[in-house]
Amino acid sequence: MKPTPSFLDDLKLAADRASAAEDQFRSEFAKRTKALESDRAFAFRRLNLMRAVADVVADMEGEEIAVAAATAVLRTKLGWSDDSEPRDLVVSRFAPVAVAMYASLSPEIEGQESQAPAPDVMATLSEFERWYAETHPHPFWVLFENYLPETPRVDF
């Protein structure tokens, strides 16, 4: 067997390093793309839920009714038609978001100036998300990934 010249060994090493660098970049790129995809999906889920909640809360006459309507929207969006202790806990922890939203959307009564600062709906939502993340293995917005399988259409 003929010995390989050292410059070929050097070129082989350079090619292996370039290949490893490319593999590492592709792996990091795939991870970053997946993280950005998740961030985007969660942002749109957050927007869509909060828009739906705001739509019903804005039309309500009182805070209690607004919270009930908001939590009904949450249950509907999540597909929760029946009750369970864990679901009830999530709904009850979401209620302050509805309260803050109602307070921020309800018009002030003429002649009365509120001394309280406007509620921070985003901070209240962030607090809910933080609580959920601390008590569950996945972010809250993963709950919206429960897709219903398509059922075949049958003509008789």
C-alpha positions, 0 to 999 in steps of 0.5 A, spaced: 500 500 500 502 506 498 503 511 503 498 518 502 502 524 502 501 529 508 497 534 504 492 529 502 491 528 510 491 535 511 485 536 505 481 530 508 482 533 515 479 540 512 474 537 509 471 533 515 471 540 519 467 543 514 462 537 514 462 538 521 461 545 521 455 544 516 452 539 520 452 543 526 450 549 523 444 545 520 442 542 527 442 549 530 438 552 524 433 547 525 433 548 532 432 555 532 427 555 526 423 550 530 423 555 536 421 561 532 415 557 529 413 555 536 413 562 538 409 564 532 404 559 533 403 561 540 403 568 539 397 567 534 394 563 539 394 568 544 392 573 539 386 569 537 384 567 544 384 574 547 381 577 541 375 572 542 375 574 549 375 581 548 369 581 543 365 577 548 367 581 554 366 588 551 359 587 550 358 585 558 354 589 563 357 587 569 364 584 571 361 577 573 357 576 567 364 578 563 368 573 567 363 567 565 363 569 558 370 569 558 371 563 561 366 560 556 370 562 550 376 559 553 373 552 554 370 553 547 376 554 544 380 548 548 374 544 546 373 543 554 365 541 554 366 537 560 368 539 567 374 536 571 378 539 577 384 540 573 380 544 567 376 548 573 383 550 576 386 553 569 379 556 568 379 559 575 386 562 574 384 565 567 379 569 571 383 575 573 385 576 565 378 576 564 377 581 570 383 585 567 380 585 560 373 587 563 376 593 567 380 596 561 374 595 556 369 598 560 367 605 560 368 609 566 361 612 568 360 619 567 362 624 573 366 619 576 374 619 575 377 612 577 383 613 582 385 606 580 390 605 574 388 602 568 389 594 569 395 591 565 391 586 561 398 583 558 401 583 565 395 579 568 396 574 562 403 573 563 402 572 570 397 566 568 402 563 563 407 563 568 403 560 573 401 555 568 408 554 566 410 552 573 405 547 574 405 544 568 410 540 563 408 544 557 406 551 555 399 553 556 398 554 548 400 547 547 393 545 549 390 549 543 394 543 539 389 538 540 386 537 533 380 533 531 381 528 526 377 528 519 371 524 519 370 521 512 364 524 508 359 518 507 353 519 502 348 514 502 
